[in-house]
């Protein structure tokens, strides 16, 4: 860790469209909904629930709020970028060889992200996350649409009770549930945010939702389906299954860092102070804190986030190609 976080790379080129046609899925599609992730602010224990989509409609999500493309790199927002609605395409069930991970120059466009001032009351928190979600849709929507992947913004929910219903089942709210992703749905229960512990630090909460949105990127791309196919084959709690889980979580960390690196100092609301506090906060998260073995050590959890934040190049988020020593 450096005392002063380095400035992120700027002006990431758009991903080359050639990569979309160079790969196709080599695995048969499985009729499962393969993504349900709850993130802790303190311990970062992940709860994974798998629900079948066979005939019962589970996993169908409504389209999220529309957003328009506003990039500070003029001329780079391609056709349909940031449209906010569903985009036709087909998932690619690959991990290390996934097309989005192959171009060393591909990253998120630097965009202006305007967020309301953080206040810790419930209405202000919802307004903050709603605005953050729009920025995430804009940034990642442009990227995924360039690969002709089936991008759809996740539906954003703010549960208020002590539990809430999802396509993956009933989820209890507490310190163990700061945010929860399932099947194109992103849940942010106010009671789970531990605001009494983290206070008025919007960069911390922005990194939180950007991590969860990283799982949505994996879902849209087909990475989530592909990793769960392999986890089912080896067993979720086996050494191989836990290794795959760590690679999935550390990639979402890298994606979270990419987003903050793409929006800091762009004339919007994401300030250098927010970025630096999020940077330093990553040291407090991971398996050393939670006592689990499915996210990666605190050092690796921080390192992958920082790699994404500093370089904003998605090929550097290829945790599935990384040495096992880097995802322990």
For each residue, the residues with C-beta under 8 A, 3 or more apart:
1: 280 283 302 306
2: 5 6
3:
4: 276
5: 2 275 276 279 280 306 309 310
6: 2 310
7: 265 310
8: 260 261 262 264 275 309 310 311 312
9: 12 107 261 310 311 312 313
10: 110 312
11: 73 110
12: 9 105 106 107 108 109 110 262 312 313
13: 105 106 107
14: 76 78 106 109 142 143 146
15: 19 100 103 106 143 146 147 314
16: 19 103 106
17: 20 21 146 147 148
18: 21 22
19: 15 16 22 23 99 100 102 103 147
20: 17 23 99 146 147 148 149
21: 17 18
22: 18 19 99 102
23: 19 20 92 94 97 98 99
24: 92
25: 29 91 92 93 94 222
26: 93 94
27: 93 226 229
28:
29: 25 91 93 225
30: 34 225 229
31: 52 53 54
32: 50 51 52 53 225 228
33: 36 50 51 52 53 58 59 167 168 182 183
34: 30 50 219 224 225 227 228 229
35: 181 182 183 215 216 218 219 224 228
36: 33 47 48 49 50 51 166 168 180 181 182 183
37: 46 47 48 180 181 182 212 215 252
38: 45 46 47 171 176 177 178 179 180 181
39: 44 46 178 179 180 208 211 212
40: 43 44 45 175 176 177 178 290
41: 44 175 178 192 193 194 197 198 204 208
42: 175 194 197 284 289 290
43: 40 176 289 290 291 292
44: 39 40 41 285 286 287 289 290 292 295 301
45: 38 40 176 290 292 294 295
46: 37 38 39 245 249 292 294 295
47: 36 37 38 171 176 177 180
48: 36 37 236 245
49: 36 168 169 182
50: 32 33 34 36 168 228
51: 32 33 36 58 59 167 168 169 182 183
52: 31 32 33 56 58
53: 31 32 33 56 57 58 59
54: 31
55:
56: 52 53
57: 53 60
58: 33 51 52 53 167 183
59: 33 51 53 167 183 184
60: 57 167 183
61: 152 154 155 167 183 184 185
62: 155
63: 84 85 86 152 153 155
64: 84 133 137 152 153 154 155 156
65: 84 130 133 134 137 153 156
66: 83 84 85 153
67: 82 84 134 135 137 138 141 153
68: 82 84 138
69: 77 81 82 138 142
70: 82 111 112 138
71: 74 76 77 109 110 111 112 142
72: 110 111 112 266 267
73: 11 76 109 110
74: 71
75:
76: 14 71 73 109
77: 69 71 81 82 109 142
78: 14 81 142 145 146
79:
80: 83 87 145
81: 69 77 78 138 141 142 145 146
82: 67 68 69 70 77 137 138 141 142
83: 66 80 87 141 145
84: 63 64 65 66 67 68 137 141 153
85: 63 66 152 153
86: 63 150 151 152
87: 80 83 141 144 145 149 150 151 152
88: 150
89: 145 147 148 149 150 151
90: 148 149 150
91: 25 29 149 150 220 221 222 225
92: 23 24 25 98 99 149 221 222
93: 25 26 27 29 222 225 226 229
94: 23 25 26 97 98 99 222 223 226
95: 98 223 226 227 230 247 320
96: 101 318 320 321
97: 23 94 101 102
98: 23 92 94 95 101 102 221 222 223 226
99: 19 20 22 23 92 94 102 147
100: 15 19 106 143 144 147 149 221 314
101: 96 97 98 314 315 317 318 320 321
102: 19 22 97 98 99 315
103: 15 16 19 106 314 315
104: 313 315
105: 12 13 313
106: 12 13 14 15 16 100 103 143 313 314 315
107: 9 12 13 258 262 311 312 313 314
108: 12 111 139 140 142 143 258 259 261 262 312 314
109: 12 14 71 73 76 77 139 142 143 262
110: 10 11 12 71 72 73 262 263 266
111: 70 71 72 108 135 138 139 262 263 266 268
112: 70 71 72 263 266 267 268
113: 131 132 135 138 139 263 266 268 269 270
114: 131 135 268 269
115: 118 128 131 132 135 202 206 268 269 270
116: 124 127 128 131 269
117: 124
118: 115 124 125 128 200 201 202 205
119: 124 125 200
120: 124 125 195 199 200
121: 124 125
122: 125 126 160 190
123: 126 127
124: 116 117 118 119 120 121 127 128
125: 118 119 120 121 122 128 129 188 190 193 195 205
126: 122 123 129 130 158 188 190
127: 116 123 124 130 131
128: 115 116 118 124 125 131 132 202 205
129: 125 126 132 133 156 158 188 205 209
130: 65 126 127 133 134 156
131: 113 114 115 116 127 128 134 135
132: 113 115 128 129 135 136 206 209 210
133: 64 65 129 130 136 137 153 154 156 186 209 213
134: 65 67 130 131 137 138
135: 67 111 113 114 115 131 132 138 139 259 263 268
136: 132 133 139 140 209 210 213 259
137: 64 65 67 82 84 133 134 140 141 153
138: 67 68 69 70 81 82 111 113 134 135 141 142
139: 108 109 111 113 135 136 142 143 259 262 263
140: 108 136 137 143 144 151 213 216 217 259
141: 67 81 82 83 84 87 137 138 144 145 151 153
142: 14 69 71 77 78 81 82 108 109 138 139 145 146
143: 14 15 100 106 108 109 139 140 146 147 314
144: 87 100 140 141 147 149 151 217 220 221
145: 78 80 81 83 87 89 141 142 148 149 151
146: 14 15 17 20 78 81 142 143
147: 15 17 19 20 89 99 100 143 144 221
148: 17 20 89 90 145
149: 20 87 89 90 91 92 100 144 145 220 221 222
150: 86 87 88 89 90 91 220
151: 86 87 89 140 141 144 145 220
152: 61 63 64 85 86 87 184 220
153: 63 64 65 66 67 84 85 133 137 141
154: 61 64 133 181 184 185 186 213 216
155: 61 62 63 64 184 185 186
156: 64 65 129 130 133 186 188
157: 164 185 186 187 188
158: 126 129 187 188 189 190
159: 163 164 171 173 187 188 189
160: 122 189 190 191
161: 164 173
162: 172 173 174 191
163: 159 170 171 172 173
164: 157 159 161 170 171 173 187 189
165: 169 170 171
166: 36 169 170 171 180 182 183 185 187
167: 33 51 58 59 60 61 182 183 185
168: 33 36 49 50 51 171 182 183
169: 49 51 165 166
170: 163 164 165 166
171: 38 47 159 163 164 165 166 168 177 180 187
172: 162 163 176 177
173: 159 161 162 163 164 177 189 191 192
174: 162 177 191 192
175: 40 41 42 178 192 194
176: 38 40 43 45 47 172 192
177: 38 40 47 171 172 173 174 180 189 192
178: 38 39 40 41 175 188 189 192 193 194 208
179: 38 39 186 187 188 189 192 208 209 211 212
180: 36 37 38 39 47 166 171 177 186 187 188 189 212
181: 35 36 37 38 154 185 186 187 212 213 215 216 219
182: 33 35 36 37 49 51 166 167 168 185 187
183: 33 35 36 51 58 59 60 61 166 167 168 219
184: 59 61 152 154 155 216 219
185: 61 154 155 157 166 167 181 182
186: 133 154 155 156 157 179 180 181 209 212 213 216
187: 157 158 159 164 166 171 179 180 181 182
188: 125 126 129 156 157 158 159 178 179 180 192 193 209
189: 158 159 160 164 173 177 178 179 180 192 193
190: 122 125 126 158 160 193
191: 160 162 173 174
192: 41 173 174 175 176 177 178 179 188 189
193: 41 125 178 188 189 190 198 205
194: 41 42 175 178 197 198
195: 120 125 198 199
196: 199
197: 41 42 194
198: 41 193 194 195 201 204 205
199: 120 195 196
200: 118 119 120
201: 118 198 204 205 274 277 281
202: 115 118 128 205 206 274
203: 206 207 260 270 273 274 275 276 277 278 281
204: 41 198 201 207 208 277 278 281
205: 118 125 128 129 193 198 201 202 208 209
206: 115 132 202 203 209 210 260 270 274 278
207: 203 204 210 211 256 257 260 278 281 282 305
208: 39 41 178 179 204 205 211 212
209: 129 132 133 136 179 186 188 205 206 212 213
210: 132 136 206 207 213 214 255 256 257 259 260
211: 39 179 207 208 214 215 252 253 255 256
212: 37 39 179 180 181 186 208 209 215 216 252
213: 133 136 140 154 181 186 209 210 216 217 255 256 259
214: 210 211 217 218 251 252 253 254 255 256
215: 35 37 181 211 212 218 219 224 248 252
216: 35 140 154 181 184 186 212 213 219 220
217: 140 144 213 214 220 221 223 252 255
218: 35 214 215 221 223 224 227 248 251 252 255
219: 34 35 181 183 184 215 216 223 224 225
220: 91 144 149 150 151 152 216 217
221: 91 92 98 100 144 147 149 217 218 224
222: 25 91 92 93 94 98 149 225 226
223: 94 95 98 217 218 219 226 227 248 251
224: 34 35 215 218 219 221 227 228 248
225: 29 30 32 34 91 93 219 222 228 229
226: 27 93 94 95 98 222 223 229 230
227: 34 95 218 223 224 230 231 244 247 248 320
228: 32 34 35 50 224 225 231 232
229: 27 30 34 93 225 226 232 233
230: 95 226 227 233 234 244
231: 227 228 234 235 236 241 244 245
232: 228 229 235 236
233: 229 230
234: 230 231 238 240 241 244
235: 231 232 238 240 241
236: 48 231 232 241 242 245
237: 241 242
238: 234 235 241 242
239: 242 243
240: 234 235 243 244
241: 231 234 235 236 237 238 244 245
242: 236 237 238 239 245 246 293 294
243: 239 240 246 247 324 327
244: 227 230 231 234 240 241 247 248
245: 46 48 231 236 241 242 248 249 294 295
246: 242 243 249 250 293 294 295 296 300 319 327 328
247: 95 227 243 244 250 251 319 320 322 327
248: 215 218 223 224 227 244 245 251 252 319
249: 46 245 246 252 253 294 295 296 301
250: 246 247 253 254 295 296 300 301 304 319 327
251: 214 218 223 247 248 254 255 304 317 318 319 320
252: 37 211 212 214 215 217 218 248 249 255 256
253: 211 214 249 250 256 257 282 296 301 304 305 308
254: 214 250 251 257 258 304 305 307 308 316 317 319
255: 210 211 213 214 217 218 251 252 258 259 308 314 317
256: 207 210 211 213 214 252 253 259 260 305 308
257: 207 210 253 254 260 261 304 305 306 307 308 309 310
258: 107 108 254 255 261 262 308 309 312 314 317
259: 108 135 136 139 140 210 213 255 256 262 263 308
260: 8 203 206 207 210 256 257 263 264 270 274 275 278 309
261: 8 9 108 257 258 264 275 308 309 310 311 312
262: 8 12 107 108 109 110 111 139 258 259 266 312
263: 110 111 112 113 135 139 259 260 266 268 270
264: 8 260 261 270 271 272 274 275
265: 7 270 271 272 275
266: 72 110 111 112 113 262 263 270
267: 72 112
268: 111 112 113 114 115 135 263
269: 113 114 115 116
270: 113 115 203 206 260 263 264 265 266 274 275
271: 264 265 274 275
272: 264 265 275 276
273: 203 276 277
274: 201 202 203 206 260 264 270 271 277 278
275: 5 8 203 260 261 264 265 270 271 272 278 279 309
276: 4 5 203 272 273 279 280
277: 201 203 204 273 274 280 281
278: 203 204 206 207 260 274 275 281 282 309
279: 5 275 276 282 305 306 309
280: 1 5 276 277 283
281: 201 203 204 207 277 278 284 285
282: 207 253 278 279 285 301 302 305 306
283: 1 280 298 299 302
284: 42 281 289 298
285: 44 281 282 289 295 298 301 302
286: 44 289 290 295 296 297 298 299 300 301 302
287: 44 290 291 292 293 294 295 296 297 298 301
288: 297 298
289: 42 43 44 284 285 286 298
290: 40 42 43 44 45 286 287 295
291: 43 287
292: 43 44 45 46 287 295
293: 242 246 287
294: 45 46 242 245 246 249 287
295: 44 45 46 245 246 249 250 285 286 287 290 292 301
296: 246 249 250 253 286 287 300 301 304 327 328
297: 286 287 288 300 301 328
298: 283 284 285 286 287 288 289 301 302
299: 283 286 302 303
300: 246 250 286 296 297 303 304 326 327 328
301: 44 249 250 253 282 285 286 287 295 296 297 298 304 305
302: 1 282 283 285 286 298 299 305 306
303: 299 300 306 307 326
304: 250 251 253 254 257 296 300 301 307 308 317 319
305: 207 253 254 256 257 279 282 301 302 308 309
306: 1 5 257 279 282 302 303 309 310
307: 254 257 303 304 310 311 316 317
308: 253 254 255 256 257 258 259 261 304 305 311 312 316 317
309: 5 8 257 258 260 261 275 278 279 305 306 312
310: 5 6 7 8 9 257 261 306 307
311: 8 9 107 261 307 308 316
312: 8 9 10 12 107 108 258 261 262 308 309
313: 9 12 104 105 106 107 316 317
314: 15 100 101 103 106 107 108 143 255 258 317 318
315: 101 102 103 104 106 318
316: 254 307 308 311 313
317: 101 251 254 255 258 304 307 308 313 314
318: 96 101 251 314 315 321 322
319: 246 247 248 250 251 254 304 322 326 327
320: 95 96 101 227 247 251
321: 96 101 318
322: 247 318 319 326 327
323: 326 327
324: 243 327 328
325: 328
326: 300 303 319 322 323
327: 243 246 247 250 296 300 319 322 323 324
328: 246 296 297 300 324 325
